Amino acid sequence: MKSWNKRESIGYRIILAVLILLCACFLTHSYAEDVLSVGDKGEEVLRMKQRLQELRYIKEGSLTKKFTEKTELSLKDFQRNNGLEETGKLDPVTRELLFSDQAAGMPYPTMKPLAALRPLSETIGPEVDAEGFLLGDGEFVYENDDEGAWIYLNANLQITIRRGEDSSIPLVWFETEIMTRNGEAFRTVMTDPEHPGSKFQYPYVIARAEHFVLGFTDDFYATRMDDHETVGVIIRNGKIISDQTNRKTGTHLPNLDMMAQYSDGRLMVYACNEYTAEELLANGAVNVFSFGPVLLRGGQINEMVYRSFRSIEPRQALGMIEPNHYLLISVQGRTSFSKGTNLQRVAEMMRERGVTEALNLDGGNTMALIFRGRMLNKKARYQNRKFVRSVTSLIGIGYTEDQVY
């Protein structure tokens, strides 16, 4: 009996040793398969290269099943931009991140920075409080056309407009910073509220009639309404004007992406089909503008502007830095001194200045920037004629009796 147990014990140890050896061989083989490097071939290599191409680390074009030295460089770029060790090999850690939603793509190339705004040659010193608002009642106005600076202050509103110029493009633009408090907010006006889209007027005529301190053109929904096109989700002063929008976000202008204005000072952007008008009203939206595309959301530039919307045109875009703190970018175009720009540049300008939410509004010959009744931008040329388009609605802020014609 004891002899039999001894033989059994020896056999058991032999079998166990063989199993351990087999497992070690299997694990070694599995590990080798888990790491791809230069010289490897197959479907897994192709799948990796397809994912690298989706993330812009490999240029568009046909892909092979071979892991080349160029593939290694692309994988190293991915590892570097995602905080991994730059081995150039597809190890398990790299593979897991590469095929995850957290994988960072190759950054898009940014546009050449524009010339900086010129500093003012004089000190402007009205008496203001700690937040920069005017102390006491009344209003403060500063205008300097030569230096491209216009300022308005009262107890609840700050507006600073600066004109930028870059002759190397050439390009002329306006940066309007707006700060509010105590309920001061953007207002919207329609020339005929009972019949939206009728009674067209020049934007400066509307701004003067409303005594806006600052007025600017909006989504120009009236032309779509007149042409029996899809209008977009339009809300004005808590009333639904239109709830017809696109089924999905497109790459045409306007794609009808939205910006909702809320009474707490927020401006929030959404895709064209993200909410219905009823849902936005229920969420507290006061006004909703539909033009698009969204330029920034949550501080991130919409990737669509790198691939589409590349035409060089006059532009107008509104953004929020934080609630009650806004930036309006107005770019002149279709003139001899200013060509206009694409939406990538507008988005990058806004992100550089701290904007978190931004929407492209109607540009072209619709673009108008009115300060105290006077249009600051020059008329653009289109089809051999210089003009600013007449509109039926306008966005404005502030009230002043002191206007300039």
C-alpha positions as CSV (number, residue, x, y, z in Angstrom):
1,M,0.0,0.0,0.0
2,K,2.8,2.5,0.9
3,S,4.7,1.6,-2.3
4,W,1.6,2.3,-4.3
5,N,1.2,5.8,-2.7
6,K,4.8,6.6,-3.4
7,R,4.4,5.8,-7.1
8,E,1.2,7.9,-7.1
9,S,3.0,10.8,-5.5
10,I,5.8,10.7,-8.1
11,G,3.3,10.5,-11.0
12,Y,1.3,13.4,-9.6
13,R,4.4,15.6,-9.3
14,I,5.4,14.8,-12.9
15,I,1.9,15.6,-14.2
16,L,1.9,18.8,-12.2
17,A,5.3,19.9,-13.6
18,V,4.1,19.2,-17.1
19,L,1.0,21.3,-16.5
20,I,3.0,24.2,-15.1
21,L,5.3,24.0,-18.1
22,L,2.4,24.0,-20.5
23,C,0.8,27.0,-18.7
24,A,4.1,28.9,-18.8
25,C,4.4,28.3,-22.5
26,F,0.7,29.4,-23.1
27,L,1.1,32.5,-21.0
28,T,4.4,33.4,-22.8
29,H,2.7,32.9,-26.2
30,S,-0.4,34.9,-25.1
31,Y,1.8,37.8,-23.9
32,A,3.7,37.7,-27.2
33,E,0.4,38.0,-29.0
34,D,-0.6,40.9,-26.8
35,V,2.3,43.1,-27.9
36,L,2.5,44.2,-31.5
37,S,5.7,45.8,-32.9
38,V,7.5,46.5,-36.1
39,G,7.4,43.5,-38.4
40,D,4.2,42.1,-37.2
41,K,1.4,41.4,-39.7
42,G,-2.3,40.6,-39.6
43,E,-5.9,41.7,-38.9
44,E,-5.0,43.0,-35.4
45,V,-2.4,45.3,-36.9
46,L,-4.9,46.6,-39.5
47,R,-7.5,47.2,-36.7
48,M,-4.9,49.2,-34.7
49,K,-4.0,51.3,-37.8
50,Q,-7.6,52.0,-38.5
51,R,-8.1,53.3,-35.0
52,L,-5.0,55.4,-35.3
53,Q,-6.4,56.8,-38.5
54,E,-9.7,57.7,-36.8
55,L,-7.7,59.6,-34.2
56,R,-5.7,61.4,-37.0
57,Y,-2.3,59.9,-36.1
58,I,-2.3,58.2,-39.6
59,K,-3.3,60.2,-42.7
60,E,-6.3,59.3,-44.7
61,G,-5.7,56.6,-47.3
62,S,-5.5,52.8,-47.8
63,L,-4.0,50.8,-44.9
64,T,-2.0,47.6,-45.0
65,K,-1.8,44.8,-42.4
66,K,1.9,45.3,-41.8
67,F,3.4,47.1,-38.7
68,T,6.0,49.4,-40.3
69,E,8.4,51.9,-38.9
70,K,6.0,54.7,-39.8
71,T,3.3,52.8,-37.8
72,E,5.7,52.8,-34.9
73,L,6.1,56.6,-35.1
74,S,2.4,57.1,-35.3
75,L,1.9,54.9,-32.2
76,K,4.6,56.9,-30.4
77,D,2.7,60.1,-31.2
78,F,-0.4,58.5,-29.7
79,Q,1.4,57.4,-26.6
80,R,3.0,60.8,-26.1
81,N,-0.3,62.7,-26.4
82,N,-2.0,60.3,-24.0
83,G,0.7,60.3,-21.3
84,L,2.0,56.8,-22.0
85,E,5.6,55.6,-22.3
86,E,6.7,56.1,-25.9
87,T,7.6,52.5,-26.7
88,G,6.1,52.4,-30.2
89,K,4.6,49.0,-29.4
90,L,1.0,48.1,-28.9
91,D,1.2,46.6,-25.4
92,P,-2.0,45.8,-23.3
93,V,-2.0,49.3,-21.6
94,T,-1.7,51.1,-25.0
95,R,-4.3,48.8,-26.6
96,E,-6.9,49.4,-23.9
97,L,-6.6,53.2,-24.1
98,L,-6.4,53.3,-27.9
99,F,-9.8,51.6,-28.3
100,S,-11.5,53.5,-25.4
101,D,-13.6,56.7,-25.5
102,Q,-10.9,58.4,-23.5
103,A,-8.3,58.2,-26.3
104,A,-7.0,61.7,-27.2
105,G,-6.7,62.3,-30.9
106,M,-3.9,64.1,-32.7
107,P,-4.5,67.9,-32.0
108,Y,-5.7,69.8,-35.0
109,P,-3.3,72.5,-36.4
110,T,-4.2,75.9,-35.1
111,M,-4.3,79.0,-37.2
112,K,-1.6,81.7,-37.1
113,P,-2.3,84.1,-34.2
114,L,-3.6,87.5,-35.2
115,A,-1.9,90.7,-34.4
116,A,-2.5,91.8,-30.8
117,L,-4.9,94.6,-30.0
118,R,-3.2,97.9,-29.6
119,P,-3.0,99.4,-26.1
120,L,-4.9,102.6,-25.6
121,S,-2.7,105.7,-25.6
122,E,-4.6,107.3,-22.8
123,T,-5.9,106.3,-19.4
124,I,-9.6,106.0,-19.0
125,G,-10.6,106.5,-15.4
126,P,-14.2,106.9,-14.4
127,E,-14.9,106.1,-10.8
128,V,-15.9,102.4,-10.6
129,D,-16.5,99.8,-7.9
130,A,-14.5,96.7,-7.2
131,E,-16.2,94.8,-10.0
132,G,-15.6,97.6,-12.6
133,F,-19.2,99.0,-12.7
134,L,-19.8,102.7,-12.6
135,L,-20.4,104.1,-9.1
136,G,-23.6,106.0,-8.7
137,D,-26.3,106.8,-11.3
138,G,-25.8,107.9,-14.9
139,E,-23.6,106.5,-17.6
140,F,-20.0,106.8,-18.8
141,V,-19.2,106.7,-22.5
142,Y,-15.8,106.7,-24.2
143,E,-15.4,106.7,-28.0
144,N,-12.1,106.8,-30.0
145,D,-12.6,105.8,-33.6
146,D,-8.9,106.3,-34.5
147,E,-7.8,103.8,-31.9
148,G,-10.8,101.5,-32.3
149,A,-12.1,101.7,-28.7
150,W,-15.7,102.2,-27.5
151,I,-16.7,101.9,-23.8
152,Y,-19.9,102.1,-22.0
153,L,-20.4,101.9,-18.2
154,N,-23.3,102.2,-15.8
155,A,-24.1,100.6,-12.5
156,N,-25.1,97.2,-14.0
157,L,-23.5,97.1,-17.4
158,Q,-20.0,97.1,-18.8
159,I,-19.4,97.1,-22.5
160,T,-15.9,97.3,-24.0
161,I,-15.4,97.2,-27.8
162,R,-12.0,96.9,-29.3
163,R,-11.2,96.9,-33.0
164,G,-8.4,94.6,-34.1
165,E,-6.4,94.8,-37.4
166,D,-4.0,92.5,-39.1
167,S,-2.8,93.8,-42.4
168,S,-1.0,90.5,-43.3
169,I,-4.3,88.7,-44.0
170,P,-5.9,91.4,-44.2
171,L,-8.5,91.3,-41.5
172,V,-10.5,93.7,-39.3
173,W,-12.6,92.5,-36.4
174,F,-14.3,93.7,-33.2
175,E,-14.1,92.1,-29.8
176,T,-17.0,93.2,-27.5
177,E,-16.7,92.2,-23.9
178,I,-20.0,92.5,-21.9
179,M,-20.5,92.2,-18.2
180,T,-23.8,92.5,-16.4
181,R,-25.4,92.2,-12.9
182,N,-28.7,92.8,-11.1
183,G,-30.8,91.3,-13.9
184,E,-29.3,93.3,-16.8
185,A,-29.6,90.9,-19.7
186,F,-29.7,90.6,-23.5
187,R,-33.1,91.7,-25.0
188,T,-34.6,90.6,-28.2
189,V,-36.8,92.7,-30.4
190,M,-38.9,91.9,-33.5
191,T,-40.2,94.6,-35.8
192,D,-43.6,92.9,-35.8
193,P,-44.1,90.5,-32.9
194,E,-47.6,89.5,-34.2
195,H,-46.2,88.6,-37.6
196,P,-42.6,87.3,-37.1
197,G,-40.5,87.5,-40.2
198,S,-42.2,90.6,-41.6
199,K,-41.4,94.4,-41.8
200,F,-37.7,94.3,-42.6
201,Q,-35.6,97.2,-41.3
202,Y,-31.9,98.0,-41.2
203,P,-30.4,96.8,-38.0
204,Y,-29.2,100.3,-36.9
205,V,-32.8,101.6,-37.4
206,I,-34.1,98.9,-35.0
207,A,-31.3,99.5,-32.5
208,R,-32.1,103.3,-32.4
209,A,-35.8,102.7,-32.0
210,E,-35.1,100.4,-29.0
211,H,-32.4,102.7,-27.6
212,F,-30.0,99.8,-27.3
213,V,-26.5,100.7,-26.0
214,L,-25.3,97.7,-28.0
215,G,-27.2,95.9,-30.8
216,F,-26.2,93.1,-33.1
217,T,-27.8,90.8,-35.6
218,D,-29.0,87.4,-34.6
219,D,-30.0,84.2,-36.4
220,F,-32.0,85.9,-39.2
221,Y,-34.7,83.3,-38.9
222,A,-37.1,85.4,-40.9
223,T,-35.5,84.7,-44.2
224,R,-36.0,80.9,-43.7
225,M,-39.5,81.5,-42.6
226,D,-40.2,83.6,-45.8
227,D,-38.5,81.0,-48.0
228,H,-40.6,78.2,-46.4
229,E,-37.4,76.5,-45.2
230,T,-36.7,74.6,-42.0
231,V,-36.5,77.5,-39.5
232,G,-35.0,75.9,-36.4
233,V,-36.0,76.1,-32.7
234,I,-36.8,79.8,-32.2
235,I,-38.0,81.3,-28.9
236,R,-38.4,85.0,-28.2
237,N,-39.2,86.4,-24.9
238,G,-40.6,83.1,-23.6
239,K,-42.8,82.5,-26.7
240,I,-42.2,79.7,-29.2
241,I,-41.9,81.1,-32.8
242,S,-40.8,77.8,-34.4
243,D,-40.1,74.2,-33.3
244,Q,-39.1,72.9,-36.8
245,T,-35.5,71.8,-36.9
246,N,-33.1,69.4,-38.6
247,R,-33.2,65.8,-37.7
248,K,-29.4,65.7,-37.3
249,T,-26.5,68.1,-37.2
250,G,-25.2,68.9,-40.7
251,T,-22.2,70.6,-42.2
252,H,-24.1,73.3,-44.1
253,L,-25.0,76.9,-43.0
254,P,-27.1,77.3,-41.1
255,N,-27.1,73.8,-39.5
256,L,-29.6,75.2,-36.9
257,D,-27.6,74.4,-33.8
258,M,-28.9,76.4,-30.9
259,M,-28.0,78.9,-28.1
260,A,-30.5,79.2,-25.2
261,Q,-30.5,82.3,-22.9
262,Y,-31.6,81.8,-19.3
263,S,-32.7,84.3,-16.7
264,D,-29.7,83.4,-14.4
265,G,-27.2,84.8,-17.0
266,R,-26.3,81.6,-18.7
267,L,-25.9,81.1,-22.4
268,M,-25.9,77.4,-23.3
269,V,-25.4,75.8,-26.7
270,Y,-27.0,72.6,-28.0
271,A,-27.1,70.5,-31.2
272,C,-30.0,71.3,-33.5
273,N,-32.1,68.3,-32.4
274,E,-31.0,68.0,-28.8
275,Y,-34.1,69.6,-27.2
276,T,-37.5,70.6,-28.4
277,A,-38.8,74.2,-27.9
278,E,-41.2,72.9,-25.2
279,E,-38.3,71.2,-23.4
280,L,-36.2,74.4,-23.5
281,L,-39.1,76.5,-22.2
282,A,-39.6,73.9,-19.4
283,N,-35.9,74.2,-18.5
284,G,-36.2,78.0,-18.2
285,A,-35.0,79.3,-21.6
286,V,-36.1,82.9,-22.3
287,N,-34.7,83.2,-25.8
288,V,-33.4,80.6,-28.2
289,F,-31.4,81.4,-31.3
290,S,-30.8,78.9,-34.1
291,F,-28.1,79.3,-36.7
292,G,-24.9,77.4,-35.9
293,P,-22.8,75.6,-35.8
294,V,-21.9,75.4,-32.1
295,L,-18.3,76.8,-31.9
296,L,-17.5,75.9,-28.3
297,R,-19.2,73.7,-25.7
298,G,-17.8,73.2,-22.2
299,G,-14.7,75.1,-23.3
300,Q,-14.0,72.6,-26.1
301,I,-13.9,73.6,-29.8
302,N,-16.4,71.8,-32.0
303,E,-14.3,69.5,-34.2
304,M,-16.6,70.2,-37.1
305,V,-15.1,73.6,-37.6
306,Y,-11.7,72.0,-38.4
307,R,-13.2,69.9,-41.2
308,S,-16.1,72.0,-42.5
309,F,-17.2,75.7,-42.6
310,R,-13.9,76.7,-44.2
311,S,-15.2,79.5,-46.4
312,I,-13.8,83.0,-45.8
313,E,-16.7,85.3,-44.8
314,P,-17.8,88.1,-42.5
315,R,-18.7,86.5,-39.1
316,Q,-20.6,87.2,-36.0
317,A,-20.5,84.9,-32.9
318,L,-21.7,85.2,-29.4
319,G,-20.2,83.4,-26.4
320,M,-20.3,83.1,-22.7
321,I,-17.1,83.2,-20.5
322,E,-19.2,82.6,-17.4
323,P,-22.8,83.6,-16.5
324,N,-23.2,87.4,-16.9
325,H,-19.8,87.7,-18.7
326,Y,-19.9,87.4,-22.5
327,L,-17.9,88.0,-25.6
328,L,-19.1,88.9,-29.0
329,I,-16.8,88.5,-32.0
330,S,-17.7,90.5,-35.2
331,V,-15.4,89.9,-38.2
332,Q,-15.6,92.2,-41.2
333,G,-15.3,90.7,-44.7
334,R,-16.0,91.1,-48.4
335,T,-14.1,94.4,-48.4
336,S,-10.7,95.4,-49.8
337,F,-9.3,95.9,-46.2
338,S,-10.7,92.8,-44.6
339,K,-11.3,89.5,-46.3
340,G,-13.2,87.7,-43.6
341,T,-12.3,84.4,-41.9
342,N,-13.4,80.8,-41.3
343,L,-15.1,79.5,-38.2
344,Q,-12.0,77.8,-36.9
345,R,-10.4,81.1,-36.4
346,V,-13.4,82.5,-34.6
347,A,-13.6,79.5,-32.4
348,E,-9.9,79.7,-31.5
349,M,-10.2,83.4,-30.8
350,M,-13.0,82.8,-28.4
351,R,-11.3,79.9,-26.6
352,E,-8.2,82.0,-26.2
353,R,-10.3,84.6,-24.4
354,G,-11.9,82.1,-22.0
355,V,-15.2,81.5,-23.7
356,T,-16.9,78.2,-22.7
357,E,-20.1,78.3,-24.8
358,A,-20.4,79.9,-28.2
359,L,-22.6,79.8,-31.3
360,N,-22.0,81.1,-34.7
361,L,-24.8,83.7,-35.6
362,D,-25.6,84.9,-39.1
363,G,-22.7,86.6,-40.8
364,G,-22.2,87.7,-44.4
365,N,-23.9,90.9,-45.2
366,T,-26.2,90.4,-42.2
367,M,-23.4,91.0,-39.8
368,A,-23.9,94.4,-37.9
369,L,-22.5,95.8,-34.7
370,I,-24.3,98.9,-33.5
371,F,-23.0,101.0,-30.6
372,R,-25.4,103.8,-29.3
373,G,-27.2,103.9,-32.6
374,R,-24.1,103.9,-34.9
375,M,-23.0,100.9,-36.9
376,L,-19.3,100.4,-36.3
377,N,-18.6,97.8,-39.1
378,K,-18.4,98.9,-42.7
379,K,-20.8,97.7,-45.3
380,A,-19.7,94.5,-47.0
381,R,-19.7,94.0,-50.8
382,Y,-21.8,91.3,-52.3
383,Q,-22.8,90.9,-56.0
384,N,-21.2,94.2,-56.9
385,R,-23.1,96.1,-54.2
386,K,-22.2,97.4,-50.8
387,F,-24.9,97.1,-48.2
388,V,-26.0,95.7,-44.8
389,R,-29.0,93.3,-45.0
390,S,-32.3,94.5,-43.5
391,V,-33.7,92.2,-40.8
392,T,-36.8,91.7,-38.7
393,S,-35.2,91.0,-35.3
394,L,-32.2,92.0,-33.3
395,I,-30.3,91.2,-30.0
396,G,-29.4,94.2,-27.8
397,I,-28.5,95.2,-24.3
398,G,-28.7,98.3,-22.3
399,Y,-30.8,101.4,-22.7
400,T,-29.6,104.9,-23.5
401,E,-31.2,108.2,-24.6
402,D,-27.8,109.4,-25.7
403,Q,-27.4,108.1,-29.2
404,V,-25.1,108.9,-32.2
405,Y,-26.5,108.9,-35.7
